Amino acid sequence: MMPTSAAAPPLSSLQRYHRQMLLPGLGEEGQQRLLVSTAAIVGCGALGSVLADSLARAGVGRLRLIDRDFVELTNLQRQVLYDEADVEQGMPKAEAARRRLGQINSDVEVVPLVEDLVPANVDRLLAGSQVIVDGLTTSRPACCSTTTRCAKASPTSIPPPCRPTG
């Protein structure tokens, strides 16, 4: 599904993505679709930070980072978007990730959401996302208890143990 509200950057900015546009099935058309797409990433820890980094580098136009935690010293050996300054400043992970991802690819709009994903806010936090990425490493996202809402938003993004069955 290609959103219609955002305009893709001019063709000259596609040079950054030249190598991945050579991949069969992606090409320029696929890259243009990525550039105007939105991905919600639930959890910005070890798994979520790698996923966010990869999506920003791939040129996904808008990333919604959903995480309530703050960067701690024990995170630094495995969570690639954070550093000691984030710990010293008491930064929320979503905000620290926004800052770092902006350095990686300033064309990507990063929306930090320092919140838990719970049934009461799942519609609001996931609104407008073409894909929902489960970046949690310990427990299933709170939306798994409300899989119908997640399925309406993006049925292919729900992890298998959480998918509705019938």
N, C-alpha and C positions, 0 to 999 in steps of 0.2 A: 504494500500500500504506500503510495507516494503522497506526502502532504502537499497541499497547494498553497499554503500561506507563506512559506519561505522561498526566497529566490536563491538559486545556486550561484556561487561565486563565478566571476568571469572565467572563460576558458584558460586564460593565462595562469590562473592560480592552480589549475589542474596539474601543472608540472610536478608539483610535490608528490603526486600520487601516480606518476608515470609507471613505475614498476608494477604496482598492483593492478593497474588498468590493463596490463599485458596478460593477466590471468584469464584463461578461457571462462566465459560466462559473466565476467565483470565488465570489462571495457569502460568506455567513457560514459555510456548510459547508466551503468551500474554505479559508477563513482558519483555521478550527478545525483542519483537517488540517495546514496549515503550522505551526501553533503546537505541534503534538506530533511534528513530523518532525525528522529528523536529516540534515544534509548534511555530507559530508566535502569539504574544499577542499584540493587538493594544490597547494601553492605559494602563498606570500603576498607575492609581488612586485607588479609593476605591475598585471597582470591579476587575480591572486588577491585583492589587497587591495580592488579595486573590487567584485569578485564578493562577497567576504565582507561588505563594507559594505552592498551591496544586499540580500543575504539577511537580514542582521540587521535592517535597516529594514523588510523585508517581513514579519518576524515568524517566520522559521523558528526553531523552538524550541531546536534544539541545533546548534551548528556545531563540527565537528572540524577544526582548522587544522593542516595537516601541512607543516612547512617546517623545514629544518635551519639556514638562514642567519641571520645577525645583521644588524641595521639598520646601514647605512653612509651616510655623508654623500651619496654619489652616488645613493642611492635616493630622497632627499627630493623631487626635482623631479618624480617620476612615481608614487611609491607613497603613496597618499593617507592611509593609516592611521598614518603615522609622522611624528615630529618630531625636532628637534635634541636634545631630552632623551633620546630613545631611543638616539641615536648616542652621546651622552656616557656613558650608563649601560651601553653594550655589550649592549643588549637583543636577545634572539633575536626574530626577526620574529613567530613564532607567539605569543609572550608579550606583545610590544608590541601586536599586533593584538587580543589578548584584552582587554587593558586599555582600549584605545580603543573597541572594540565594546561593552564594558560601559557606557561613557559614552553611547553612541548608543542602546542598548536594553538596559536592565538586566534585562529579562525573558528574554532569550536566554541560554542556557547556552553558554559558549564554552570548548572544551577545547583548549588549546594542546599540540601534540605536536611537540617539537623533535627531529625525526628525518627521515631520508630514507625515502621509500617504496621498499622493495626487496622482492624475492620472499619473503624470510624473514619479513617483518613485515606483508605486505599484508593478510592475513586479520585480524590483530589491529587494525591501524589503521583499517580500513574497516568493521569489525564494527558492525552496527546502523544503518548509513547507508542511507537510502532513495535517495539520489542521491550520486554522486561527481562533483565538479566539477574539471575540469582547469584550474588557474590558472597553469600553467607557461607561460612565454613563450618559452623557448629550446629545450627538448628535451622529448620525450614522457616521461610519468611512468614510473617503473621498473616499474609494474604492467603496462605494455604488453608486457613480455616474458613476463608470466604472464596473458594476457588471459582465460584460462579462469576464473581466480579472480575477476577483475573482472567478467566476464560473469555469473557466479553472483550476485555482489553487486548489480549494477545494470547490466544489458546496455545500456540506453539512454544511460548516462553515459560510455561509452568513446568517445573521439574516433575518427572514421571511419578514420584510417590504422591504428588499433590493433585494430579490431573483428575478431573471428574470422570467417573466410569459409567456413563450411561445416562 
